[in-house]
Amino acid sequence: MGVRDAPVFWHCLTPEEALARLATSVERGLSSGEAAERLEHQGPNVITEGAQRSLLRMFAGQFADFMILVLLAAALISGIIGEPQDTIAILVIVVLNAIIGAVQEYRAERAVAALRRMAAPVSRVRRDGALLTCPAQELVPGDLVLLEAGGLAPADLRLVDAADLQADESALTGEAHAVVKTVQRVGHADLPLGDRRNMVFKGTTLTRGRGTGVVVATGMDTEIGRIAELLSSETGVRTPLQQRLARFGRYLALAVLAICAVVFAAGLLQGQPPVLMFLTAVSLAVAAIPEALPAVITVSLAFGARKLSRRNALVRRLPAVETLGAVTFICSDKTGTLTQNRMTAELLYAGGDQKERLPGAEAGAPWDALGLALALSNDVVRQGRHLTGDPTEVALYRTAADAGVDKAAAEQRFPRVAEIAFDSERKLMTTLHADQGGFLALVKGAPEALLPRCRDILGAQGVEPLAADRLLGEVHTLAATGYRILAMAQRRSATLPEPLTCLESDLTLLGLIALIDPPRPEAAQAVADCRSAGITPVMITGDHPGTARAVAVRLGIAEDGDGVIDGQELDRLSDAKFARRVRDVRVYARVSPEQKIRIVKALQEQGQFVAMTGDGVNDAPALRRAGIGVAMGKKGTDVAREAADMVLLDDNFATIVGAVREGRRIFDNIRKFIKYTMTSNSGEIWTLFLAPFLGLPVPLLPIHILWINLVTDGLPGLAMTAEPAEPGIMQRPPRPPDESIFAHGLWQHILWVGLLIGGLSIASQAWAYARGVEYWQTVVFTVLTISQLFHSLAVRSEQVSLWRIGLTSNLPILGAVLITVVLQLAVIYTPALNPIFKTQPLPLFDLAVCFAVSALVLAAVELEKALVRRGWLYRTGSES
């Protein structure tokens, strides 16, 4: 028996129909025997986990990447030709990257485990007509479960009894407020979860009242179980950087093999010894592979993650740092991320007047009465500076307190003697207070329910006739702009009648209060920054469409005339129709977990790279599916945090925008490193390739190639990770995820600057050729090394001149260049190193010539940047 056998829309049934369908009763519940049978058929009430990959398998899986395989081949070749230091360096880099990747993957796998922790351990159940305590995992459909404030719902339940019962379903539906529960049949079959007021869902928290519910679904059949199934079936998408590097590795390996074959053949045709040419070709192959690239990427991402952690963004998966820079859509939750998650009274109406805040004492009869009513009619408890209570009532308390109305003092004058709890039929809540021998009834509720019960209104001159229709018109106008409107009224009585609800008629209206969860002060600017950066912000919320639209318009996410798509409308849209609209929709309301994934997938299918924020269990599958999932640190659930790539410690949308800036800076710096190292490798290849065709011997020995590769790729490359952001980094559109890493002039730069370095090196070889082999080899060796160092300074910015950004704006790279120069001079002038590197000391003038020739590279790249700034050359990455 249960939903697994016959899916039923339980909210559409009356309590009696639900009980009959499940063959149970309120008085006796199930028999122990029947419960045991159903448990055997249905299975335990637990969230199951799929087959888990071991940490060792995750570690081994990291070596399947093509670029890693190329590096391992380079390590093997280095060992064969007698360069163990290169082998060790490459292996250390590869293993460290594999460890980091495996740990990140292991963390991601823990999301479903976090769902399991959202289960109540025991429940109070009626079986065989008696109340007993039962382990929650043994519950079955048809069990009668008692619910009370402070507990967790142990399964999906159809309520059969509810007394002032409220549940916090924000983790499941995104609804910002506690939901008032009822037992009446509601709505139609496809009603969103947040509107199924007669249902309580597994894992949600009961905040008020008590009730009884019949279990209709357990384990993986519950709403939270469906999410667990989605979560385990959804896989993350590869980051743009991973996609680019995979392509880069494949092309590079093929190019290197072809070039090495040509160099080897050219040397043999010139009459060079085959062994020497083989070693030269192999050394060139090792040099051409940028083995420092994984280390540079890891260091860039690690430094970026550390920087972001100081700005309230905790990175759980390192590639997410760079991924942010490619984001084209940010799908954000509303409550707490774009708004303050704090209900606030923004407008108050009393005595025919409207104000933005409650005036202080002696502001006049209607305002004084309204302030007193706000202070008395809430159940907020103050503990030091912390306020505990329903968010709406906390807002009323704050409004009164800010105007100087002290609740404790008011309660001494008008002590509460009784109350009538809110229910969904009356839509009212009443408190009764002793008042000079009589009683004061304070009634608050929805204006459409309260105004018809009022006979007059308290004005500046006393009681006045009530224009209810005009006030309702104002209420509808305010509600359309996103406000939640409460009406407040009073009635004095000499006695307490029976029933007490008699006091909820013939009321005197005190005023109206317009409440809203206001946007964060910095959110509008963050949205504007997104737009200027070419990123489209989208709001996805569990709140009502009117409220969602109003907040979106305030923040600049949507325009006044823009529509809102809710969950029901989204269900009616075919995939083809939704695909045509998805890029234009800015606000979604009342959407389910499956619909969130549908939104993300629809955007991804159109080539968009999507960041998704979320805090609830219902957000976790979409967080996993998105290009980058961003969970909330303050109000987020463990499930959301485990599924996410990044956690916002301050739950602030502006923090995401700051992280996007950091992601763009990191990608720019990785791109600069590739530009630098591949141009250096290009220079070495051109030097070795062209010299034989110009009638010159092979200019460099294998040890020279490996030394240049070690000192120029290492320190300067790592120092590039500290390069500050380019000017205007947030005024350019995002780079397309499928765009080549060589776009915007990068491959042209590698080609012509590499050719320039090769040409200068060969020219210096010809100049020094008459002075002996070791002399001209030292000259070529020095020019090739120093020209690459000048190039490292030149490519610090894509467009801005080195003189404008300043030599000292990146001290690590300046230090790395100076250290590398010292190491190169040590190789030339240290007698013990001369026989090892086949070098000889150069006269000071000749050394100066080497530096002067090498500096031509800096001058040439600065000229290139000047042409780019004038728009006469290819567009660079800083405009991408």
Salt bridges, closest charged atoms under 4 A:
ASP5 OD2 - HIS41 NE2 3.14
GLU17 OE1 - ARG185 NH1 3.76
GLU34 OE2 - ARG38 NE 2.65
GLU49 OE2 - ARG116 NE 3.45
GLU105 OE2 - ARG53 NH1 2.05
ASP143 OD2 - ARG127 NH2 2.64
ASP161 OD2 - ARG210 NH1 3.97
ASP164 OD2 - ARG208 NE 3.03
GLU169 OE2 - LYS181 NZ 2.45
GLU175 OE1 - ARG590 NH1 2.73
ASP190 OD1 - HIS188 ND1 2.42
ASP195 OD1 - ARG590 NH2 3.03
ASP221 OD2 - ARG4 NE 3.27
GLU223 OE1 - ARG226 NH2 2.42
GLU234 OE2 - LYS601 NZ 3.38
GLU234 OE1 - ARG625 NH1 3.91
GLU322 OE2 - ARG735 NH2 2.33
ASP333 OD2 - LYS635 NZ 3.58
GLU346 OE1 - ARG554 NH2 2.72
ASP353 OD2 - LYS355 NZ 3.32
ASP379 OD2 - ARG208 NH2 3.53
ASP379 OD1 - ARG416 NH1 2.70
GLU393 OE2 - LYS444 NZ 3.11
GLU411 OE2 - LYS407 NZ 3.90
GLU419 OE1 - ARG416 NH1 2.90
ASP423 OD2 - ARG426 NH1 3.11
ASP435 OD2 - ARG492 NE 2.74
ASP456 OD2 - ARG455 NE 3.63
GLU474 OE2 - ARG470 NH1 3.70
GLU504 OE2 - ARG426 NH2 2.67
GLU522 OE2 - ARG520 NH1 3.63
ASP543 OD2 - LYS334 NZ 3.03
GLU569 OE2 - ARG581 NH1 3.40
ASP575 OD1 - ARG598 NH2 3.08
GLU594 OE2 - ARG226 NH1 1.89
ASP615 OD2 - LYS635 NZ 2.03
ASP619 OD1 - LYS596 NZ 2.14
ASP638 OD2 - ARG117 NH2 3.83
ASP638 OD1 - ARG641 NH2 2.78
GLU642 OE2 - ARG110 NH2 3.40
GLU642 OE1 - ARG316 NH2 3.23
ASP645 OD1 - ARG317 NE 2.65
GLU662 OE1 - LYS307 NZ 3.64
GLU662 OE2 - ARG665 NH2 2.68
ASP668 OD1 - ARG732 NH2 2.85
GLU723 OE1 - ARG796 NE 2.85
GLU726 OE2 - LYS672 NZ 3.04
GLU739 OE1 - HIS744 NE2 2.98
GLU798 OE2 - ARG671 NH1 2.69
GLU798 OE1 - LYS675 NZ 3.24
ASP846 OD2 - ARG771 NH1 2.62
GLU862 OE2 - LYS865 NZ 3.12
GLU864 OE1 - HIS749 ND1 2.91
GLU879 OE1 - ARG875 NE 3.96
